[in-house]
Amino acid sequence: MIRLTTIDPVRRFLSLKFYPMDERQWLLGTSYNTGIECLQFVPFLVVNSEIFLKFTFHSASLLDEARRWFESSTVICKFVPDGKNRAEKVRVLVYYDG
């Protein structure tokens, strides 16, 4: 059974020459911002140890969802100007070891 991801149809549409550049930019911004929104709630959940015990799974779920959104934005970067540079900035955010 082949599992289709949500980004596959988006990738197909973006590869078409006539797909508007402003739509591509909008998709990139929306996917990146959604990843940031997912990360925004994670630190709150781990600050208080009582809350941490209750919401550990929820926090891990948000981190995983944020990672998927950032990966989607790196795919979309292939179809916008200066996309390679933008994709590298997203990768640094996602795989930060500091």
C-alpha contacts under 8 A as a table, 3 or more apart, distances in Angstrom:
res1	aa1	res2	aa2	distance
4	L	8	D	6.88
5	T	8	D	5.65
6	T	9	P	6.46
6	T	10	V	7.15
7	I	10	V	5.04
7	I	11	R	5.97
7	I	72	S	6.42
7	I	75	V	7.99
8	D	11	R	5.08
8	D	12	R	6.35
9	P	12	R	5.06
9	P	13	F	6.33
10	V	13	F	5.22
10	V	14	L	6.10
11	R	14	L	5.17
11	R	15	S	6.19
11	R	75	V	7.47
11	R	76	I	7.16
12	R	15	S	5.35
12	R	16	L	6.98
13	F	16	L	5.52
13	F	19	Y	6.90
14	L	17	K	7.69
14	L	19	Y	6.03
14	L	24	R	7.03
14	L	76	I	7.74
14	L	79	F	6.45
15	S	19	Y	7.67
15	S	79	F	7.00
16	L	19	Y	5.69
19	Y	23	E	7.43
19	Y	24	R	7.63
20	P	23	E	5.37
20	P	24	R	6.59
21	M	24	R	5.00
21	M	25	Q	6.23
21	M	80	V	7.15
22	D	25	Q	5.02
22	D	26	W	6.09
23	E	26	W	4.94
23	E	27	L	6.17
24	R	27	L	5.16
24	R	28	L	6.23
24	R	76	I	7.31
24	R	79	F	7.08
24	R	80	V	6.59
25	Q	28	L	5.10
25	Q	29	G	6.15
25	Q	80	V	6.80
26	W	29	G	5.15
26	W	30	T	5.98
27	L	30	T	5.14
27	L	31	S	6.05
27	L	73	S	7.83
27	L	76	I	7.36
28	L	31	S	5.40
28	L	32	Y	6.15
28	L	73	S	5.36
28	L	76	I	5.86
28	L	77	C	6.80
29	G	32	Y	5.22
29	G	33	N	5.94
29	G	73	S	7.82
30	T	33	N	5.16
30	T	34	T	6.02
31	S	34	T	5.20
31	S	35	G	6.40
31	S	69	W	5.52
31	S	70	F	6.78
31	S	72	S	6.67
31	S	73	S	5.45
32	Y	35	G	5.21
32	Y	36	I	6.44
32	Y	69	W	6.43
32	Y	70	F	5.73
32	Y	73	S	5.70
33	N	36	I	4.95
33	N	37	E	6.15
34	T	37	E	4.98
34	T	38	C	6.32
34	T	66	A	7.27
34	T	69	W	6.63
35	G	38	C	5.17
35	G	39	L	6.44
35	G	65	E	7.22
35	G	66	A	4.16
35	G	67	R	6.84
35	G	68	R	7.70
35	G	69	W	5.02
35	G	70	F	5.75
36	I	39	L	5.09
36	I	40	Q	6.10
36	I	66	A	6.85
37	E	40	Q	4.99
37	E	41	F	7.17
37	E	66	A	7.86
38	C	41	F	6.08
38	C	42	V	7.21
38	C	62	L	5.56
38	C	63	L	6.90
38	C	65	E	6.90
38	C	66	A	5.27
39	L	42	V	5.33
39	L	43	P	7.57
39	L	62	L	6.78
39	L	63	L	6.36
39	L	66	A	6.21
40	Q	43	P	6.88
40	Q	44	F	7.95
41	F	44	F	5.63
41	F	45	L	6.66
41	F	59	S	7.94
41	F	62	L	7.87
42	V	45	L	5.28
42	V	46	V	6.71
42	V	59	S	5.44
42	V	62	L	6.81
42	V	63	L	7.19
43	P	46	V	5.35
43	P	47	V	6.21
44	F	47	V	5.44
44	F	48	N	7.64
45	L	48	N	6.92
45	L	51	I	6.07
45	L	52	F	5.71
45	L	55	F	6.48
45	L	56	T	7.68
45	L	59	S	6.55
46	V	49	S	6.61
46	V	51	I	6.80
46	V	52	F	4.75
46	V	56	T	7.64
46	V	59	S	7.76
47	V	51	I	7.68
47	V	52	F	7.06
48	N	51	I	5.30
48	N	52	F	5.99
49	S	52	F	4.74
49	S	53	L	6.32
50	E	53	L	5.47
50	E	54	K	6.64
51	I	54	K	5.13
51	I	55	F	5.95
52	F	55	F	5.25
52	F	56	T	5.45
53	L	56	T	5.73
55	F	58	H	5.04
55	F	59	S	6.04
56	T	59	S	5.13
56	T	60	A	6.24
57	F	60	A	5.11
57	F	61	S	6.05
58	H	61	S	4.96
58	H	62	L	6.22
59	S	62	L	5.10
59	S	63	L	6.27
60	A	63	L	5.06
60	A	64	D	6.18
61	S	64	D	5.11
61	S	65	E	6.15
62	L	65	E	5.00
62	L	66	A	6.05
63	L	66	A	5.08
63	L	67	R	6.19
64	D	67	R	5.08
64	D	68	R	6.35
65	E	68	R	5.14
65	E	69	W	6.36
66	A	69	W	5.15
66	A	70	F	6.22
67	R	70	F	5.12
67	R	71	E	6.11
67	R	94	V	6.67
68	R	71	E	5.05
68	R	72	S	6.18
69	W	72	S	5.01
69	W	73	S	6.28
70	F	73	S	5.01
70	F	74	T	6.35
70	F	90	V	6.65
70	F	91	R	7.93
70	F	94	V	7.15
71	E	74	T	5.14
71	E	75	V	6.50
72	S	75	V	5.16
72	S	76	I	6.37
73	S	76	I	4.98
73	S	77	C	6.14
73	S	87	A	7.53
73	S	90	V	7.85
74	T	77	C	4.96
74	T	78	K	7.12
74	T	86	R	7.71
74	T	87	A	4.82
74	T	90	V	6.79
74	T	91	R	7.69
75	V	78	K	5.77
75	V	79	F	7.94
75	V	87	A	7.92
76	I	79	F	5.65
76	I	80	V	7.21
77	C	80	V	5.48
77	C	81	P	7.95
77	C	82	D	7.91
77	C	83	G	4.33
77	C	84	K	6.65
77	C	86	R	6.52
77	C	87	A	5.74
78	K	83	G	5.30
78	K	84	K	6.70
78	K	87	A	7.93
79	F	83	G	6.73
80	V	83	G	5.21
82	D	85	N	5.64
82	D	86	R	6.48
83	G	86	R	4.99
83	G	87	A	5.94
84	K	87	A	5.16
84	K	88	E	6.30
85	N	88	E	5.21
85	N	89	K	6.52
86	R	89	K	5.18
86	R	90	V	6.47
87	A	90	V	5.12
87	A	91	R	6.20
88	E	91	R	5.01
88	E	92	V	6.21
89	K	92	V	5.20
89	K	93	L	6.47
90	V	93	L	5.13
90	V	94	V	6.25
91	R	94	V	5.06
91	R	95	Y	5.89
91	R	96	Y	7.98
92	V	95	Y	5.39
92	V	96	Y	5.45
93	L	96	Y	5.43
